[in-house]
Every structure is written in structure tokens, then in C-alpha cells.
């Protein structure tokens, strides 16, 4: 009888040992400052993003406190067909404002955690505790390679599988 009880206990311990701790979110997000366009630099993509080029996520704070989101990209190439999605964000953590729910289909909300944000609000990382998806985003279409490598190191330390990460191609005309 004891061996039968031992096996479930061992399985429970193994499951606990392999689970990752919750991600830490940033200390405080100034929501109005966070609003606006963000270029997707790299991500562990959802099924709609696997062939995204020139991906941009844009946020607008609504009077009711929700966040109107517009996600646009070209599918399959820079000249590919334009795609547009409009999920709605909801701030879950009203103190730090760094934990959101993102709703693509009512009534389901996906976890959306702001886990990194530079002081000048030029770069951010959005993650999920499951480590199944992550987004590195910036206010410009490219970031310095040293910054990118530093973010990759942080993601690896947090338990993300970097082999699933896809660098999102960004090509925009130069501003004159």
C-alpha cells in the first residue's frame, strides 16, 4: 500500500520542482505614457503572428479605463496582405498597472504582464507566466544589438525557450 501512495507524492513533487515562479512585473507603469505605438522586435508568436512583418501594437487609453488595442502587420512579407486585430486591454493591477488582461474574444482574457520597461519608455517586454508567449517591443523599428542580447539573457533566466523566439522583420522608409 505504501508504494502506491509514494508514486503520486513523487509525481506531485516533480511537478512542483519543474514549475517556474511567477514573473515579476515592473514596479509602476504610467499608463498615459505607455500608450501609443510599439514596434514588435521579437516574440514567441501566437498562431496569428507566425508570418508577421512590420508588426506594430498600438494602445489608446479609453475614458472607462480600458485600453483600445490595434495590432497590425503584413502577413508573409513586407508586401503581404495587411492584417488588423483589435483586442481590448483591461488593467488588472490598479496599483502598479503592469498586469493586464487582453481580450480577443469575449469573455476570455489572456494574461498580459509588463515585465520590463526602460525608464524612458522606449523598450518593453510583455510576458505570460506560462512562458508560452513573449513580446519584445520598442518605440522604434530596431533596437541596439546590445539591448536585444541583454533582453534575451533576461528571458532565458526567466525560463523562456529562446528557440521559439522569432525576430520580427521591420522595414520602414527613412524619415527625412
N, C-alpha and C positions, 0 to 999 in steps of 0.2 A: 504494500500500500504506500509506503514512504517513497519509493521510486516514482510512483505515479504523481505524487504531489511535488516532487522535486523538479520534474520536467517543466510544468507550467511556470514555476517560480524562476527557473533558469531562463526561460523564454522571456519572461517579463523583465528580468534584469538585463538581458542582452538588448531588448528593445529600448530600455531606458538609457543604456550606455551609448547607443548609437544615435539617439535623438540629439538634435542641436539645440542650444539655448536660444531663447527668443532674440531677435535682432534688436539692437539699441537704436532708437531714433534720435534725431538731433534734438538739442535742448529746447529750442524755440524757433518757430517759423513765423515770420512777419508775412501773413497771407497776402496783403496787397502787393508787397514786394516780390513775392513768389509768382504772382500772376504774369501772364504774357507767354510768348513763345519760347519753347525749349527744343533744340535740335537733339534727336536721338543719336548718340555717338555709337553706342553698342548696347546689346541686350541679349538676354536669353529669351528668344521670341515666343510669343503666343502664336497660335496657328495662323492668325491673320497677318503676322509680321515677318514670316519666314522669307519673303521676297521683297521686303520694303526697301525703297531707295528714297532719299531726301525726306526722311520721316521727321515730322515736327508734331510735338504735342503742345497745345496752347490752352491756357487756363484763364477763365474770367470769373471773378467773384460776383455772385448774384446777391440781390438785396436780402433774400431769405437765408443767406449763409452757405448755400450750396455752391458748387464750382462747376460752371459750364465748361466742358472739355471738348476740344476739337482735335482729333488725331488724323493727320493727312500724310499721304505718301504716294509714291508711284510704284505700282506693282510690277516686279520683274525687271526693271531697268529704269534709267533716268527718263526715258521717253515712254515708259509703260503707262497703262491707264491709271488716272488718278483715283485714289480711294479716300474715303472720308468716313470717320466714325465719330459719334457724339455721345460718349458716356457722360455720366454726371458724377461728380465727386461730392462726398459728404465728410466733413471734418468729424472724426470720432473723438479725438482727444482735444478738448476745448482749452486745455491749459497750454500744452506745447504746440498744438496744431500741426503735429508731424505724423499723426496717424489718421488716415482717411479710409473710407470705403469708396470704391469706384464701381458704379452700377452701369453695366452694359444692357442688361435685361432685367426688368422689374420682376420680382422683388429681390433679386440676388445682387449682393455687393461683394466685390473682391477686396481683399486686404491690399492696402497701398501705404507703404511705410517710407517716409523720407529719412533715410539712414545716413546720408552725407549731404552737406550743403556748405559751399565755401562762404566765407564772411561777406564777400561782395556779390553773392547770389549769381555767380557766373557758371557754376557747375553743381550738379546734384546727382544723387543716386537714389533710386526708388527700388525697394525690395519687398520681399514677402518672407514670412517665417518659414514657409515650406522650402525656400531656396529653389523653387521651380521657375521663377521668372525674376529678372532684374533689368533695370534700365539705367544706363549712364547717359546723362543729358547735360547740355550746355547751352549757353545763350548764343554761341557761335557754332558754325558747322564743324569746326575742328577744335581739338584741344591739344596743348603741348604733349608730346610723347611721354615726357617725364610724369606729367599729371596722370595720363592714361595708365602707365605702368604702376603708379602708386595706387590708383583705384583698383586695378586688377589684384594687386597684393592684398589690399583690404578685403576684397570679395573672396579671395581664396581663404584668408584667415577666418572669414565668417562662415565658411563651409559651402560656398558655391562651387559647382563643377564648371570650371572655366572652359572645358572642351565644348560646352554647349553655347558659349558666348559667340555672338555674331556681331562683327563690326558693321555698322550700317553705312553704306556708301552715301556720301553727301557731296554734291557738286552744284554750286550756285555761281551765278555770274558775279564777277568782282564789282564792288560798288565804286563808282568813280567820283 
